[in-house]
Structure formats: C-alpha cells, structure tokens
Amino acid sequence: MDFRTACEETKTGICLLQDGNQEPFKVRLHLAKDILMIQEQDVICVSGEPFYSGERTVTIRRQTVGGFGLSIKGGAEHNIPVVVSKISKEQRAELSGLLFIGDAILQINGINVRKCRHEEVIKKINRNFPVNQQIVYMGWCEAREQDPLQDRVYSPTFLALRGSCLYKFLAPPVTTWDWTRAEKTFSVYEIMCKILKDSDLLDRRKHCFTVQSESGEDLYFSVELESDLAQWERAFQTATFLEVERIQCKTYACVLESHLMGLTIDFSTGFICFDAATKAILWRYKFSQLKGSSDDGKSKIKFLFQNPDTKQIEAKELEFSNLFAVLHCIHSFFAAKVACLDPLFLGNQATVSAAASSATTSKAKYTT
C-alpha cells in the first residue's frame, strides 16, 4: 500500500514530559480547535533526513502478523489530518525507515485523504482486505465498573470493531496474536448498542453508550467528545451491516410445544421455522410480514405475522436458550434491510435511532 505523508508543522511541537515517576521523555503535541493529542516520541529517525522533510511516498505491504505495524489518529472531524500515532517495533512500517510518529497521511494508493474523516481513512486502508479482517473502528473509551466496591468507577478500555466481532482490550492490539487475547469478544450481530439520552445517564458524564451482550449483560461506556460518540455509532452500524451482508443467514435452536425446532433468519427470504429432526418446514414469513413481537425477558418470543392472503395476524411462539442473542440478531437483520433500502441509513443517526426503537427490544412490544 502506498502512503503519501507529510510532517504537519502547524500547531505541532515536541517537548519533554515528566509524570513524576520517571525521567522526562519526548512527546509530540498536536493542538487543534477542540482536541490536544499527546504522542510518545518513541521512534527515532535514522535515515539522516530532517524530521520535517516535506511530502514523500512510502510503500509498505501488509504482513500476516502485525498488519502494517502502525496506528493512526486524527481526521477531518478534529480539524487535523490523520497522523501516524504509533509504529510497532520490527514491523513493516518501522522497517521501511521512512514512516515516523506524527507523519500526516496525505494519500493512500493515490487517493487524496487530506480532508477525510478518521473512519474514511480506515475504510480506504481496509478496502482490499476480506470483510472478516476489516477494522471498522479502534479507539479508547472509559468503561464503567459494574462492581460498586471498586475504588475507580471508570477504567480505560480499548474497543475495536474488526470483522464479525467487537473486541474489548486493556491495551491496543499490535500483532495478530493480540487479537486472540481480548478481555471480551462479542459477535456484532448478537449485541445491541444504545446511545444514551441525558435522562438515561448514570452520572454527570455525557457522551455515553451501552452495549447489551448476547447474555443480556449491559456494559456502560463513556467517550470524551460528541464527535467520538457519533463516530462510534456510525462504525457499529457499519460493522453490523457488513457482517449481516456477509453471513446472509443465521439459525438458532428453539422449542415449540416440547419439540426441538430450528429458526432461520435469512436476509433474502425472512423467517423460516423447521423441524430439527426431519428438516420439514412448518412456516415461513417475509420480514415485511412481521407486524410485532413480544418476549418474556427469559426465553420465549411471540411473533405476530400477517397472512398475505387472509390479512389476519398469526401468532407464533418459540422458546430459546439464548433469548438476547436471537433478539439482537433479528434487530441486526432488520437494520441491514433498512440500510439496503436507504443508502443514507448508515450515516443518518435519526434513521438509526428509529430503526433501533422499531426492532425487537427485550420485555417490550414493537411494530414494524
């Protein structure tokens, strides 16, 4: 991949930082209108070039372990270019000898990214990768501790949306091996993200969201800026859409009147219920025929479908061992259908909120 970079001189500087526990060390400051970034200057230029050397083209190829070996920050939403924030030791970016922390990325494979948002640059880097390897989002946030006896209410957490999963890390992943050591991993189409209104906040912190896992556990997160929250919401919707588009269908085991059944949620055809032993289909309905549903918050879901011929509502009740995963999966498939019908869906927060409220929600009825 070809990166054209430049060292951003305006509102940028290098200084010494001391935290009281160690010797002063060099950091690089990036000052924008609404954000100050402090980056550890842990890569030294050994090529003999001045650090500020204007534009240059660097070609690096992704390796199996470690990828490109760099991390990026910034973007048009912060009024600064996307810059290289970290270079991993002995990885492709460092071995090139031409990329340095603080370099602004101007072009990727000949495409001008000077005015691109952070997530747009990520997409351009990812565009040649398989969907299950594409990184849609990476960033720090604060996770609210669920144990009230903890001394700290919030702790730093690094979230990443990559392929089919949401990863929760204590520190950013650098190598491929790091991705296998996440603190928690969730399938994006089996979890539910909710952006919190002021009335839903647990304390004075704003810009918060929750993630409800497939087991029904609620995880509470906080980010610093409103733009960070909007970026996360768009990234989550995008990751979910891409994964639903990739898998196309998902089948869950269920029980109907003491008989083992299967429910398939198919992106093209809708809902299909079949006998697990004989594979005989009992009923099938399109997404458009689902007019409502309710659940008991434990295991049972009652679906209300409209018969296309009689126009009568037909109730179908199924019991699941993984209720929340099924509810969230149905919501994800509905959201993906809306995204296909409305190209602006993934960038329209009002549409996202409307879709979330009209899809399945635990212990509540909904209409479509």
Contacts in CASP RR format, 6 or more apart in sequence:
PFRMAT RR
TARGET T0000
AUTHOR 0000-0000-0000
METHOD contacts of the structure
MODEL  1
MDFRTACEETKTGICLLQDGNQEPFKVRLHLAKDILMIQEQDVICVSGEP
FYSGERTVTIRRQTVGGFGLSIKGGAEHNIPVVVSKISKEQRAELSGLLF
IGDAILQINGINVRKCRHEEVIKKINRNFPVNQQIVYMGWCEAREQDPLQ
DRVYSPTFLALRGSCLYKFLAPPVTTWDWTRAEKTFSVYEIMCKILKDSD
LLDRRKHCFTVQSESGEDLYFSVELESDLAQWERAFQTATFLEVERIQCK
TYACVLESHLMGLTIDFSTGFICFDAATKAILWRYKFSQLKGSSDDGKSK
IKFLFQNPDTKQIEAKELEFSNLFAVLHCIHSFFAAKVACLDPLFLGNQA
TVSAAASSATTSKAKYTT
1 59 0 8 1.000
1 60 0 8 1.000
1 61 0 8 1.000
1 62 0 8 1.000
1 68 0 8 1.000
1 108 0 8 1.000
1 109 0 8 1.000
1 125 0 8 1.000
1 128 0 8 1.000
2 57 0 8 1.000
2 58 0 8 1.000
2 59 0 8 1.000
2 107 0 8 1.000
2 108 0 8 1.000
2 109 0 8 1.000
2 110 0 8 1.000
3 57 0 8 1.000
3 58 0 8 1.000
3 59 0 8 1.000
3 60 0 8 1.000
3 99 0 8 1.000
3 105 0 8 1.000
3 107 0 8 1.000
3 108 0 8 1.000
4 55 0 8 1.000
4 56 0 8 1.000
4 57 0 8 1.000
4 58 0 8 1.000
4 105 0 8 1.000
4 106 0 8 1.000
4 107 0 8 1.000
4 108 0 8 1.000
4 110 0 8 1.000
5 55 0 8 1.000
5 56 0 8 1.000
5 58 0 8 1.000
5 84 0 8 1.000
5 99 0 8 1.000
5 103 0 8 1.000
5 104 0 8 1.000
5 105 0 8 1.000
5 106 0 8 1.000
6 54 0 8 1.000
6 55 0 8 1.000
6 56 0 8 1.000
6 81 0 8 1.000
6 103 0 8 1.000
6 104 0 8 1.000
6 106 0 8 1.000
7 51 0 8 1.000
7 52 0 8 1.000
7 53 0 8 1.000
7 54 0 8 1.000
7 100 0 8 1.000
7 102 0 8 1.000
7 103 0 8 1.000
7 104 0 8 1.000
8 30 0 8 1.000
8 80 0 8 1.000
8 81 0 8 1.000
8 83 0 8 1.000
8 102 0 8 1.000
8 104 0 8 1.000
9 52 0 8 1.000
11 30 0 8 1.000
11 31 0 8 1.000
11 32 0 8 1.000
11 80 0 8 1.000
12 28 0 8 1.000
12 29 0 8 1.000
12 30 0 8 1.000
12 31 0 8 1.000
12 102 0 8 1.000
13 28 0 8 1.000
13 29 0 8 1.000
13 30 0 8 1.000
14 26 0 8 1.000
14 27 0 8 1.000
14 28 0 8 1.000
14 29 0 8 1.000
14 41 0 8 1.000
15 26 0 8 1.000
15 27 0 8 1.000
15 29 0 8 1.000
16 24 0 8 1.000
16 25 0 8 1.000
16 26 0 8 1.000
16 27 0 8 1.000
17 24 0 8 1.000
17 25 0 8 1.000
17 26 0 8 1.000
17 27 0 8 1.000
17 38 0 8 1.000
18 24 0 8 1.000
18 25 0 8 1.000
25 40 0 8 1.000
25 41 0 8 1.000
26 40 0 8 1.000
26 41 0 8 1.000
27 38 0 8 1.000
27 39 0 8 1.000
27 40 0 8 1.000
27 41 0 8 1.000
28 38 0 8 1.000
28 39 0 8 1.000
28 40 0 8 1.000
28 41 0 8 1.000
28 101 0 8 1.000
28 102 0 8 1.000
29 36 0 8 1.000
29 37 0 8 1.000
29 38 0 8 1.000
29 39 0 8 1.000
30 36 0 8 1.000
30 37 0 8 1.000
30 39 0 8 1.000
30 74 0 8 1.000
30 80 0 8 1.000
30 83 0 8 1.000
30 102 0 8 1.000
32 78 0 8 1.000
32 79 0 8 1.000
32 80 0 8 1.000
33 78 0 8 1.000
33 79 0 8 1.000
34 78 0 8 1.000
34 79 0 8 1.000
34 225 0 8 1.000
35 78 0 8 1.000
35 80 0 8 1.000
35 225 0 8 1.000
37 73 0 8 1.000
37 74 0 8 1.000
37 80 0 8 1.000
37 83 0 8 1.000
37 85 0 8 1.000
39 73 0 8 1.000
39 85 0 8 1.000
39 86 0 8 1.000
39 101 0 8 1.000
39 102 0 8 1.000
40 101 0 8 1.000
41 101 0 8 1.000
42 87 0 8 1.000
42 101 0 8 1.000
43 87 0 8 1.000
43 94 0 8 1.000
43 100 0 8 1.000
43 101 0 8 1.000
45 51 0 8 1.000
45 100 0 8 1.000
46 97 0 8 1.000
47 97 0 8 1.000
47 98 0 8 1.000
51 100 0 8 1.000
55 106 0 8 1.000
56 98 0 8 1.000
57 107 0 8 1.000
58 96 0 8 1.000
58 98 0 8 1.000
58 99 0 8 1.000
59 96 0 8 1.000
60 68 0 8 1.000
60 92 0 8 1.000
60 93 0 8 1.000
60 96 0 8 1.000
60 99 0 8 1.000
61 92 0 8 1.000
62 68 0 8 1.000
62 92 0 8 1.000
62 129 0 8 1.000
63 69 0 8 1.000
63 91 0 8 1.000
63 92 0 8 1.000
64 176 0 8 1.000
65 175 0 8 1.000
65 176 0 8 1.000
65 177 0 8 1.000
66 88 0 8 1.000
66 91 0 8 1.000
66 174 0 8 1.000
66 175 0 8 1.000
66 176 0 8 1.000
67 91 0 8 1.000
67 92 0 8 1.000
67 176 0 8 1.000
68 91 0 8 1.000
68 92 0 8 1.000
68 93 0 8 1.000
68 125 0 8 1.000
69 87 0 8 1.000
69 88 0 8 1.000
69 91 0 8 1.000
69 92 0 8 1.000
69 93 0 8 1.000
69 94 0 8 1.000
69 174 0 8 1.000
70 84 0 8 1.000
70 86 0 8 1.000
70 87 0 8 1.000
70 88 0 8 1.000
70 91 0 8 1.000
70 93 0 8 1.000
70 99 0 8 1.000
71 84 0 8 1.000
71 85 0 8 1.000
71 86 0 8 1.000
71 138 0 8 1.000
71 172 0 8 1.000
72 82 0 8 1.000
72 83 0 8 1.000
72 84 0 8 1.000
72 85 0 8 1.000
72 105 0 8 1.000
72 118 0 8 1.000
72 121 0 8 1.000
72 122 0 8 1.000
73 82 0 8 1.000
73 83 0 8 1.000
73 85 0 8 1.000
73 118 0 8 1.000
74 80 0 8 1.000
74 81 0 8 1.000
74 82 0 8 1.000
74 83 0 8 1.000
74 85 0 8 1.000
74 118 0 8 1.000
75 81 0 8 1.000
75 82 0 8 1.000
75 116 0 8 1.000
75 117 0 8 1.000
75 118 0 8 1.000
75 121 0 8 1.000
76 115 0 8 1.000
76 116 0 8 1.000
76 117 0 8 1.000
76 118 0 8 1.000
77 117 0 8 1.000
77 118 0 8 1.000
77 227 0 8 1.000
77 231 0 8 1.000
78 118 0 8 1.000
78 227 0 8 1.000
81 104 0 8 1.000
81 105 0 8 1.000
81 106 0 8 1.000
81 113 0 8 1.000
81 114 0 8 1.000
82 104 0 8 1.000
82 105 0 8 1.000
82 113 0 8 1.000
82 116 0 8 1.000
82 118 0 8 1.000
82 121 0 8 1.000
83 102 0 8 1.000
83 103 0 8 1.000
83 104 0 8 1.000
83 105 0 8 1.000
84 93 0 8 1.000
84 99 0 8 1.000
84 100 0 8 1.000
84 101 0 8 1.000
84 102 0 8 1.000
84 103 0 8 1.000
84 105 0 8 1.000
85 101 0 8 1.000
85 102 0 8 1.000
86 101 0 8 1.000
86 172 0 8 1.000
87 93 0 8 1.000
87 94 0 8 1.000
87 99 0 8 1.000
87 100 0 8 1.000
87 101 0 8 1.000
88 94 0 8 1.000
88 174 0 8 1.000
88 175 0 8 1.000
91 174 0 8 1.000
93 99 0 8 1.000
105 113 0 8 1.000
105 121 0 8 1.000
106 112 0 8 1.000
106 113 0 8 1.000
106 114 0 8 1.000
107 113 0 8 1.000
108 121 0 8 1.000
108 124 0 8 1.000
108 125 0 8 1.000
109 124 0 8 1.000
111 124 0 8 1.000
113 120 0 8 1.000
113 121 0 8 1.000
113 124 0 8 1.000
116 124 0 8 1.000
117 231 0 8 1.000
118 231 0 8 1.000
119 136 0 8 1.000
119 137 0 8 1.000
119 231 0 8 1.000
119 234 0 8 1.000
119 235 0 8 1.000
119 238 0 8 1.000
122 135 0 8 1.000
122 136 0 8 1.000
122 137 0 8 1.000
122 138 0 8 1.000
123 136 0 8 1.000
126 133 0 8 1.000
126 134 0 8 1.000
126 135 0 8 1.000
126 136 0 8 1.000
131 163 0 8 1.000
131 242 0 8 1.000
131 243 0 8 1.000
131 245 0 8 1.000
131 246 0 8 1.000
132 163 0 8 1.000
132 164 0 8 1.000
132 246 0 8 1.000
133 162 0 8 1.000
133 163 0 8 1.000
134 162 0 8 1.000
134 163 0 8 1.000
134 242 0 8 1.000
135 160 0 8 1.000
135 161 0 8 1.000
135 162 0 8 1.000
135 163 0 8 1.000
136 161 0 8 1.000
136 162 0 8 1.000
136 163 0 8 1.000
136 235 0 8 1.000
136 238 0 8 1.000
136 239 0 8 1.000
136 242 0 8 1.000
137 159 0 8 1.000
137 160 0 8 1.000
137 161 0 8 1.000
137 231 0 8 1.000
137 232 0 8 1.000
137 235 0 8 1.000
137 236 0 8 1.000
137 239 0 8 1.000
138 158 0 8 1.000
138 159 0 8 1.000
138 160 0 8 1.000
138 161 0 8 1.000
138 172 0 8 1.000
139 158 0 8 1.000
139 159 0 8 1.000
139 160 0 8 1.000
139 172 0 8 1.000
140 156 0 8 1.000
140 157 0 8 1.000
140 158 0 8 1.000
140 159 0 8 1.000
141 156 0 8 1.000
141 157 0 8 1.000
141 158 0 8 1.000
141 159 0 8 1.000
141 221 0 8 1.000
141 222 0 8 1.000
141 223 0 8 1.000
141 228 0 8 1.000
141 232 0 8 1.000
142 154 0 8 1.000
142 155 0 8 1.000
142 156 0 8 1.000
142 157 0 8 1.000
142 205 0 8 1.000
142 221 0 8 1.000
142 222 0 8 1.000
142 223 0 8 1.000
143 154 0 8 1.000
143 155 0 8 1.000
143 156 0 8 1.000
143 157 0 8 1.000
143 168 0 8 1.000
143 219 0 8 1.000
143 220 0 8 1.000
143 221 0 8 1.000
144 153 0 8 1.000
144 154 0 8 1.000
144 202 0 8 1.000
144 220 0 8 1.000
144 221 0 8 1.000
144 222 0 8 1.000
145 152 0 8 1.000
145 153 0 8 1.000
145 154 0 8 1.000
145 155 0 8 1.000
146 220 0 8 1.000
153 203 0 8 1.000
154 205 0 8 1.000
154 222 0 8 1.000
157 168 0 8 1.000
157 169 0 8 1.000
157 170 0 8 1.000
157 221 0 8 1.000
158 168 0 8 1.000
158 169 0 8 1.000
158 170 0 8 1.000
158 171 0 8 1.000
158 172 0 8 1.000
159 166 0 8 1.000
159 167 0 8 1.000
159 168 0 8 1.000
159 169 0 8 1.000
159 221 0 8 1.000
159 232 0 8 1.000
160 166 0 8 1.000
160 167 0 8 1.000
160 169 0 8 1.000
160 172 0 8 1.000
160 173 0 8 1.000
161 167 0 8 1.000
161 188 0 8 1.000
161 235 0 8 1.000
161 236 0 8 1.000
161 239 0 8 1.000
162 179 0 8 1.000
163 188 0 8 1.000
163 239 0 8 1.000
163 242 0 8 1.000
163 243 0 8 1.000
164 187 0 8 1.000
164 188 0 8 1.000
164 189 0 8 1.000
164 243 0 8 1.000
164 246 0 8 1.000
164 247 0 8 1.000
165 185 0 8 1.000
165 186 0 8 1.000
165 187 0 8 1.000
165 188 0 8 1.000
166 185 0 8 1.000
166 186 0 8 1.000
166 188 0 8 1.000
166 191 0 8 1.000
166 211 0 8 1.000
166 236 0 8 1.000
166 239 0 8 1.000
167 173 0 8 1.000
167 179 0 8 1.000
167 182 0 8 1.000
167 184 0 8 1.000
167 185 0 8 1.000
168 182 0 8 1.000
168 183 0 8 1.000
168 184 0 8 1.000
168 185 0 8 1.000
168 186 0 8 1.000
168 219 0 8 1.000
169 178 0 8 1.000
169 182 0 8 1.000
169 183 0 8 1.000
170 183 0 8 1.000
173 179 0 8 1.000
173 182 0 8 1.000
186 211 0 8 1.000
186 213 0 8 1.000
186 214 0 8 1.000
187 214 0 8 1.000
187 243 0 8 1.000
187 325 0 8 1.000
188 236 0 8 1.000
188 239 0 8 1.000
188 240 0 8 1.000
188 243 0 8 1.000
188 332 0 8 1.000
189 240 0 8 1.000
189 243 0 8 1.000
189 244 0 8 1.000
189 247 0 8 1.000
189 250 0 8 1.000
189 328 0 8 1.000
189 329 0 8 1.000
189 332 0 8 1.000
189 333 0 8 1.000
190 214 0 8 1.000
190 324 0 8 1.000
190 325 0 8 1.000
190 328 0 8 1.000
190 329 0 8 1.000
190 332 0 8 1.000
191 211 0 8 1.000
191 212 0 8 1.000
191 213 0 8 1.000
191 214 0 8 1.000
191 328 0 8 1.000
192 211 0 8 1.000
192 212 0 8 1.000
192 324 0 8 1.000
192 327 0 8 1.000
192 328 0 8 1.000
192 331 0 8 1.000
192 356 0 8 1.000
193 209 0 8 1.000
193 210 0 8 1.000
193 211 0 8 1.000
193 233 0 8 1.000
193 236 0 8 1.000
194 209 0 8 1.000
194 210 0 8 1.000
194 211 0 8 1.000
194 212 0 8 1.000
194 356 0 8 1.000
195 209 0 8 1.000
195 229 0 8 1.000
195 233 0 8 1.000
195 353 0 8 1.000
196 208 0 8 1.000
196 209 0 8 1.000
196 210 0 8 1.000
198 206 0 8 1.000
200 208 0 8 1.000
201 208 0 8 1.000
202 208 0 8 1.000
202 220 0 8 1.000
205 222 0 8 1.000
206 222 0 8 1.000
206 226 0 8 1.000
207 222 0 8 1.000
207 223 0 8 1.000
207 224 0 8 1.000
207 225 0 8 1.000
207 226 0 8 1.000
207 228 0 8 1.000
207 229 0 8 1.000
208 220 0 8 1.000
208 221 0 8 1.000
208 222 0 8 1.000
208 223 0 8 1.000
208 229 0 8 1.000
209 221 0 8 1.000
209 223 0 8 1.000
209 229 0 8 1.000
209 232 0 8 1.000
209 233 0 8 1.000
210 218 0 8 1.000
210 219 0 8 1.000
210 220 0 8 1.000
210 221 0 8 1.000
211 218 0 8 1.000
211 219 0 8 1.000
211 221 0 8 1.000
212 218 0 8 1.000
212 219 0 8 1.000
212 324 0 8 1.000
212 328 0 8 1.000
212 362 0 8 1.000
213 219 0 8 1.000
213 324 0 8 1.000
214 322 0 8 1.000
214 324 0 8 1.000
214 325 0 8 1.000
214 328 0 8 1.000
215 322 0 8 1.000
215 324 0 8 1.000
215 325 0 8 1.000
216 324 0 8 1.000
216 362 0 8 1.000
223 229 0 8 1.000
223 232 0 8 1.000
230 349 0 8 1.000
233 349 0 8 1.000
233 352 0 8 1.000
234 346 0 8 1.000
234 347 0 8 1.000
234 349 0 8 1.000
237 335 0 8 1.000
237 339 0 8 1.000
237 345 0 8 1.000
237 346 0 8 1.000
237 347 0 8 1.000
237 352 0 8 1.000
238 346 0 8 1.000
240 332 0 8 1.000
240 335 0 8 1.000
240 336 0 8 1.000
241 335 0 8 1.000
241 336 0 8 1.000
241 339 0 8 1.000
241 346 0 8 1.000
243 332 0 8 1.000
244 267 0 8 1.000
244 332 0 8 1.000
244 333 0 8 1.000
244 335 0 8 1.000
244 336 0 8 1.000
245 267 0 8 1.000
245 336 0 8 1.000
248 266 0 8 1.000
248 267 0 8 1.000
248 268 0 8 1.000
249 264 0 8 1.000
249 265 0 8 1.000
249 266 0 8 1.000
249 267 0 8 1.000
249 268 0 8 1.000
250 264 0 8 1.000
250 265 0 8 1.000
250 329 0 8 1.000
250 333 0 8 1.000
251 262 0 8 1.000
251 263 0 8 1.000
251 264 0 8 1.000
251 265 0 8 1.000
252 262 0 8 1.000
252 263 0 8 1.000
252 265 0 8 1.000
252 320 0 8 1.000
252 322 0 8 1.000
252 325 0 8 1.000
252 326 0 8 1.000
252 329 0 8 1.000
253 260 0 8 1.000
253 261 0 8 1.000
253 262 0 8 1.000
253 276 0 8 1.000
253 320 0 8 1.000
253 321 0 8 1.000
254 260 0 8 1.000
254 261 0 8 1.000
254 262 0 8 1.000
254 263 0 8 1.000
254 273 0 8 1.000
254 318 0 8 1.000
254 319 0 8 1.000
254 320 0 8 1.000
255 261 0 8 1.000
255 318 0 8 1.000
255 319 0 8 1.000
255 320 0 8 1.000
256 273 0 8 1.000
256 282 0 8 1.000
256 317 0 8 1.000
256 318 0 8 1.000
256 319 0 8 1.000
259 275 0 8 1.000
259 276 0 8 1.000
260 275 0 8 1.000
260 276 0 8 1.000
260 277 0 8 1.000
261 273 0 8 1.000
261 274 0 8 1.000
261 275 0 8 1.000
261 276 0 8 1.000
261 282 0 8 1.000
261 318 0 8 1.000
262 273 0 8 1.000
262 274 0 8 1.000
262 275 0 8 1.000
262 276 0 8 1.000
263 271 0 8 1.000
263 272 0 8 1.000
263 273 0 8 1.000
263 318 0 8 1.000
263 320 0 8 1.000
263 326 0 8 1.000
264 271 0 8 1.000
264 272 0 8 1.000
264 273 0 8 1.000
264 274 0 8 1.000
265 271 0 8 1.000
265 329 0 8 1.000
265 330 0 8 1.000
265 333 0 8 1.000
266 272 0 8 1.000
267 333 0 8 1.000
267 336 0 8 1.000
267 337 0 8 1.000
269 284 0 8 1.000
269 286 0 8 1.000
270 284 0 8 1.000
270 285 0 8 1.000
270 286 0 8 1.000
270 287 0 8 1.000
270 333 0 8 1.000
271 284 0 8 1.000
271 285 0 8 1.000
271 286 0 8 1.000
271 287 0 8 1.000
271 290 0 8 1.000
271 303 0 8 1.000
271 305 0 8 1.000
272 281 0 8 1.000
272 283 0 8 1.000
272 284 0 8 1.000
273 281 0 8 1.000
273 282 0 8 1.000
273 283 0 8 1.000
273 284 0 8 1.000
273 316 0 8 1.000
273 318 0 8 1.000
274 280 0 8 1.000
274 281 0 8 1.000
274 282 0 8 1.000
275 282 0 8 1.000
283 316 0 8 1.000
285 303 0 8 1.000
285 305 0 8 1.000
287 333 0 8 1.000
287 334 0 8 1.000
287 337 0 8 1.000
287 368 0 8 1.000
288 368 0 8 1.000
289 305 0 8 1.000
289 306 0 8 1.000
289 307 0 8 1.000
289 308 0 8 1.000
290 303 0 8 1.000
290 304 0 8 1.000
290 305 0 8 1.000
290 368 0 8 1.000
291 304 0 8 1.000
291 305 0 8 1.000
291 306 0 8 1.000
291 313 0 8 1.000
291 367 0 8 1.000
291 368 0 8 1.000
292 303 0 8 1.000
292 304 0 8 1.000
292 365 0 8 1.000
292 366 0 8 1.000
292 367 0 8 1.000
292 368 0 8 1.000
293 301 0 8 1.000
293 302 0 8 1.000
293 303 0 8 1.000
293 304 0 8 1.000
293 360 0 8 1.000
293 365 0 8 1.000
293 366 0 8 1.000
294 301 0 8 1.000
294 302 0 8 1.000
294 364 0 8 1.000
294 365 0 8 1.000
295 301 0 8 1.000
295 302 0 8 1.000
295 323 0 8 1.000
295 327 0 8 1.000
295 360 0 8 1.000
295 362 0 8 1.000
295 363 0 8 1.000
296 363 0 8 1.000
297 323 0 8 1.000
297 362 0 8 1.000
297 363 0 8 1.000
298 323 0 8 1.000
299 319 0 8 1.000
299 320 0 8 1.000
299 321 0 8 1.000
299 323 0 8 1.000
300 317 0 8 1.000
300 318 0 8 1.000
300 319 0 8 1.000
300 320 0 8 1.000
300 323 0 8 1.000
301 317 0 8 1.000
301 318 0 8 1.000
301 319 0 8 1.000
301 320 0 8 1.000
301 323 0 8 1.000
301 326 0 8 1.000
301 327 0 8 1.000
301 360 0 8 1.000
302 315 0 8 1.000
302 316 0 8 1.000
302 317 0 8 1.000
303 315 0 8 1.000
303 316 0 8 1.000
303 317 0 8 1.000
303 318 0 8 1.000
304 313 0 8 1.000
304 314 0 8 1.000
304 315 0 8 1.000
305 313 0 8 1.000
305 314 0 8 1.000
305 315 0 8 1.000
305 316 0 8 1.000
306 312 0 8 1.000
306 313 0 8 1.000
306 314 0 8 1.000
307 313 0 8 1.000
307 314 0 8 1.000
320 326 0 8 1.000
323 362 0 8 1.000
324 362 0 8 1.000
327 360 0 8 1.000
327 361 0 8 1.000
327 362 0 8 1.000
328 360 0 8 1.000
330 359 0 8 1.000
330 360 0 8 1.000
331 356 0 8 1.000
331 359 0 8 1.000
331 360 0 8 1.000
331 361 0 8 1.000
334 355 0 8 1.000
334 358 0 8 1.000
334 359 0 8 1.000
334 368 0 8 1.000
335 345 0 8 1.000
335 352 0 8 1.000
335 355 0 8 1.000
335 356 0 8 1.000
335 359 0 8 1.000
338 345 0 8 1.000
338 351 0 8 1.000
338 355 0 8 1.000
339 345 0 8 1.000
339 346 0 8 1.000
342 348 0 8 1.000
342 351 0 8 1.000
344 351 0 8 1.000
345 351 0 8 1.000
345 352 0 8 1.000
345 355 0 8 1.000
346 352 0 8 1.000
357 366 0 8 1.000
358 366 0 8 1.000
358 367 0 8 1.000
358 368 0 8 1.000
359 366 0 8 1.000
359 368 0 8 1.000
360 366 0 8 1.000
END
